[in-house]
Amino acid sequence: MLVTAPDRVVVHGHVSPGFEAVREAFTDNFARRGELGGACCAYHRGAKVVDLWGGIRNKQTGEPWEQDTMVLVYSATKGLAAMTLAMAHSRGWLDYEERIATYWPEFAQRGKSQITVRQLLAHQAGLFAFNEPVDRSVVADLDRLAAVMARQTPAWEPGTRQAYHAITLGFYESELLRRVDPRRRSLGQFFQDEIATPLGLDVYIRLPESIPNSRLATLAPPRPLDMMVGLPIRLMLNGMNRRSNIYRALMTNPGFAVALDEQRVYARNLEVPSGGGVGTARAIARAYGVFASGGQDLGLRQETLDLLAAPPIPPTRGFFDECMKGELQFSLGFMKPCRSWPFGSARAFGSPGSGGSLGFADPAAGVGYAYVTSQMGTRLTGDPRDVALRNALYAVIA
């Protein structure tokens, strides 16, 4: 179905009967909320009820967003990475309460011997930055990267504070998965083999050379005024301080830009499991839809799904995040809804990405949802475009 937005942007796709309000919200995003190009998809109780796309995938060329357009989703990748460890848990390879050093003995160096898998996945390990230089060559060599991670000293006693492991988390997750997987696959390879391929998903944690640039949306940066209005002043000031936690976590060694490539849009054959995922909203929603509706298509055990839906466990000093300078809640690699960042029901789990993307599963409502965009936003507690879509979706299923 084609729908022309008020500013003449053509919206493609379909919604099931009763879900027309989501299409209206998606159309309104172009007219009222500064949307450039993007896509939204939702599954409800296993059925795809929303699948929409439209606008521009490349602001410089004006090329349209197509049905199979993929885009970088930054930290929304964390949810995809967490799915791989959930698979490992379901297969009995991994215990969330076990010490990481049980699986990865070298990790025990420098005060890390007692860190549990749960603490790491909740950003409570104090390992949000690397002290040693880590560039693209180190990221590409998993054995070198593992040695760097093993030598890292926690910033404080693990389990006492929370600090967003913006980039490092995925690297630790990947090495942990390599240690428990009988085939010693990297996280990106495991995701492709065990989740993306069986479900037929157009989403990659390691983008291959075979994907042409024409399938990739480029990200348009936010206007300076939008950044001033949308970002908390305390976080902005910390982001400019090279010694701050958030600067070290996000900007250096290797920094979020390691996922970008001037010639190929995004880096190819390079795994950044905390911020380098590239895919469609349809693929991300489908994966979350399986997690929200029993997990049979991936052989997930109910015990695993119950753990993902359970309330998060705070560090001893509470959920205040020493990087983000506000309250956030994480559990088993996913973000959990909280007062400052609500989404879905209390049992929901997912991950937002810088710029506005979001994917999550809500087992209480039977919802798998994803939104992606080519126009980066600045709101840290839910992009207005995404919030409008979710509000419309939940108004229907409520």
JOURBEL-V355573 format. One record per helix or strand. SS is the DSSP state (2 for helix, 1 for strand). FROM is the first residue (numbers start at 0). LEN is the number of residues. If there is no record, write none. Layout:
((SS:FROM:LEN) (SS:FROM:LEN))
This chain:
((1:2:2) (1:9:6) (2:19:13) (1:36:8) (1:46:10) (1:63:1) (1:69:3) (2:73:17) (1:98:1) (2:99:4) (2:104:4) (1:115:1) (2:116:5) (2:135:5) (2:141:10) (1:161:1) (2:167:13) (2:186:13) (1:202:2) (2:212:3) (1:215:1) (1:219:1) (2:223:7) (2:232:7) (2:244:6) (2:255:4) (1:259:2) (1:264:2) (1:277:2) (2:280:12) (2:295:3) (2:301:8) (1:319:2) (1:325:2) (1:328:3) (1:333:3) (1:348:4) (1:357:5) (1:366:7) (1:374:1) (2:383:14))
